[in-house]
Amino acid sequence: MSVVIVSLISLVGVLTFSLKEEYLKKTLLYLVSFSAGGLFGDAFIHLIPKATGKNGFGLHMSLYILFGIIVSFTVEKFLQWRHCHIPTSEEHPHSFAYMNLFGDAVHNFIDGLIIGGSYLASIPLGVATTVAVVFHEIPQEIGDFGVLMYGGFNKSRAIFFNFSTALTAIFGAIVALSLGFLIQDFTPCLIPFAAGNFIYVAGSDLIPELRREEPRLLKSALQLTAFVLGVLVLFSLVFLE
């Protein structure tokens, strides 16, 4: 059910038609801040503490987290897609749109793996991870929808293809659950890997989007508030465990 909800988030892109571009960009900044806080919150408050468990934070845990960061960096460099970024370049828009679809499919498959592995560890951890994924999916899907429209897709095709790539999250969850039942040590590896993925997305993709903006006191204060709120929402889920 969680991955189905995440897949349905892809339809949020239709909201772009009811919002003016300037207002959308302003709203996205705060969504990005909120998402970054949520991802950091899930990584440091839920995933890493759950992965360490009784054995503590050892070298193997550091390596799994670093592996998650390295894989995320490699995938992003290879596919050349960016989170939450509405493109302004007119160079090869059609090929960029298809590349974005492929990258989004891979990204959603990884999200499915992460959610499935989290539920194998515990239901509360699965819920917390799903919430964190939803946080960063909303601004990402709005951005992806804009990429497709810019790349020459009409409204119906953009909705169809964006939703189709989102369904790969379901296959990722199925793979995670299948491997989890077959391989006993799969989940302890996947959880810190997921933490590394979240740390990379928040630190490398989301926060740099905010740093590009001209610094203004009120805007910066609101972004910081949204960031802290994202962390607090994930912290509040601790009481479900």
N, C-alpha and C positions, 0 to 999 in steps of 0.2 A: 504493500500500500504506500509506503514512504517513497519508493522510487517512482510510482505512478504519479504521486503528487508533484515530485520534482520534475517529471516529464511534462505535466500540465502547465508548469511555470513557463514553458516555452511560449505559451499563448499570450503571455503578458505583453508581448511586443505590439499587439494590436492597439494598446493604449497610446502608442505614439501618434496615432491618427487623431486623437482627441486632445493632444497637447501641442502647443506651439513649440517650435524647435528651441527657442531661447529658454523657455520655461522648463523644457525637458532636460536641457543641459544643466540648469541650476539644480533641478531635483536629483539628477543622477549623482551629482557631487556628494549629496548627503546620503544617498543610498550606498554609494561607494564607501563612504566613511563608516556607515553602519555595518556594511558587509565586512570591511577589514577588521573591525572590532569583534564581530561575531566569529570570524575565522581564527583570529589570534586567541580568542576566548576558548573556542572548542579545542584548539591544539594544546594550549598550556593548562587549561582547567580540567578538561575531560580526557583527551586522548593520551597525552604523555603520562599523567598520573595513573591512568588505567593500565597502560602498557608496562609501567615499571612494577606495579603490584608489590609483591612481597620481596622480589629479588633486588629491588632498588634500581637506580639509574647507572647502568654499566656501560662499558665500551660498545657492546653489541647494540644497545639502544641508540647510542649516538650514531652508529653506522647506519642503522635502519632509517633514522630521521634524515641523515645526510643523503642517503640513497633516494628518499622521496623527493628531496630538493633537487638532486642531480637529474632524476628522471623528468621532473616537471620542467626544468630548464632545457633539457635536451628536446623534449616534445615541443616546447614553445619555439625554440630556435628552428627546428626542422619544419614545423607547420606554419610558422610565422603568423600566429593569430594572437590577438591581444584582448584582454578582458576589459569590458566597460569603455571601449574607445570608439567613438563615432568617427570614421575616416574622413579626411578632407582631401586626400590625394586622388587625382583622377587617373592615375596611371594603372591601366589594365583592371578596371573595376570588375569586369565579369569573371576573370580568372581569380581575382581576390575573393569574390563572393563564394565561388566553389571551394576554394582553399579554406575559407572560413567554415563552410559546412563540414568539410572533412575534419578539421581541427576540433570543431564543436562536438562531432560524433565521438571522437577519441576522448575528449574531455569528459563528456557525459558517461561514457563507459567506465572511466576511472572513478567518477563520482559514485556509480553503481557499485563498483568493487568496494569502495570505502564504506558506503552505507551498509552493504551486506556484511562486511567484516565486522563493523561496529555492533550490529545486532547479534552476531555470533558471540561477542564478548558479553553483552548484556543489553536488555531492552532499553533501559534509561540512556545508555551510551549511544545506542542506535537513534533514539529520539533526538538527543542533543546534536549528533552529527547531521541528522536530516535537517534540523533547524538551521544549522550553520551553512549547509549546502544551499538551502532555499534562499538564505540571505544573499549569497553571492550570485545565485542564479538569476534573481530578478533584474539587477542592473545589467548583467551580462547578456541576458536574452533580449532586453530592450536594445542594447548595442548591436547584437547580432542581427536583429530584425532590421535595424537601420542599414547595416552592411548589405543585406540582401536586396533591400529596396534600392539602395544606391548602385548596386551591381546589375540592375536591370530586371529584377524579379517584380512581377505584379503582386498585389496584396495577397491573393489566394495562394499563389505559388510560394511566396515567402512564408506564409503561415504553415503550409503543408510540409515544406522541406525543413523548416525549423523544428516543427513538431516531430518529424521523422527522425532527425538526428537525436532529439531528446530521448527517444525510445531506447537508444542504446544503453541508457542507464539501467533499464530493466535487465538486459542481457548481462551487464556487469554484475548486478546483484545476484543473478542466477549462478554465474561463474564463481563468485565469492562464496555463496552458500554451499555450492557443490564441493568446492575445494576445501572449505572449512570442515565439512563432515568427513572428507576423505583424508585430509592431511592435518594431523593434530596440532602441529606447530605453525599452521598458516596464519591464524588470527594474531598471535603475538608479534608476527612480522608485519602484518598489514596495518595494524593500528599506528605504530610509530611512522610507518611509511606514509600513512594518511596525514599524520601531523606535519611531516615534512612538506607534503603537497600543499596543505593549508597555509603553512608559514611562508612558502614561496609565493603563492598566489597573492596573499595579503601584502607581503613585503616588497615583492618585485613588480606586481601588476597594479594593485589597487592604490597603495599609498603614493607611488610615483604620479598617478593621475591627479592626485590632490596637490602635489608639489608643483605641478605645472601651472596652477592657477596663481594669478597675482595676489600676493598676501594682503588681506584686509582683515582688520581686527574682528569685526562682527562675523564675517564669513568663516574665518579660521576658528572662532569660538564655537560657532554652530557645528562645524565639521568635527571639532574635538568632542563636543557634546554627543553627536551621533556616534562617534567611535566608542566613547565610554559606554553609551547606552547599549551598543552591540555586545560589548564585553559583559555588562551587567545582566543582560538577558540570558547569555550562556551561563553566567555564574548562578543565576536563579534556578537553572535546571539541575544544579548539584543537589538540591533538596528533593528531587525526584528519585535519586539513587539510594 
